[in-house]
Amino acid sequence: MYLSERGGIRGMVVVFLLLGSIAIGLGNAIRAAEKPATAEEGSSEMVLVVKGKNSGGELAALSGAVVNLSDSHGTQHQQKTTREGRAIIKDLPRGKVRVQVIAPGWEPFGRDYDLTQKKHEFSIEMGKRKPK
């Protein structure tokens, strides 16, 4: 009887170890499925080209305009436009973003965009500020 009880206990220990291993494996699989997408899979790059009408009435790049962006996670990004009027903001989470552009002598610009692709390019036309 002692041998059969001892063998039964060993069998039960093996079964418990197997069940524990399966539970740990399932837990790891569930956690892996819940992880957010990596930056490469779920991020976007946003290119903004900011222009305004010059004294001749032609659209020209606005350099030094301040671009403020709030992404879908609530993170704030700020960048100034280049000589070509470009601001490039990388590694943004996909979803809604709010863009505000401010430049001296120009009316403030604000708009929401929906980032659904890996790369987006938007043109922004600023209006001259009217004298008061």
Sequence and secondary structure as in RCSB ss.txt:
>XXXX:A:sequence
MYLSERGGIRGMVVVFLLLGSIAIGLGNAIRAAEKPATAEEGSSEMVLVVKGKNSGGELAALSGAVVNLSDSHGT
QHQQKTTREGRAIIKDLPRGKVRVQVIAPGWEPFGRDYDLTQKKHEFSIEMGKRKPK
>XXXX:A:secstr
 HHHHHHHHHHHHHHHHHHHHHHHHHHHHHHHHHS   HHHHEEEEEEEEEEE TTS EEE TT EEEEE TTS 
EEEEE  TTSEEEEEEEESEEEEEEEE TTB  EEEEEEE SSEEEEEEEE B    
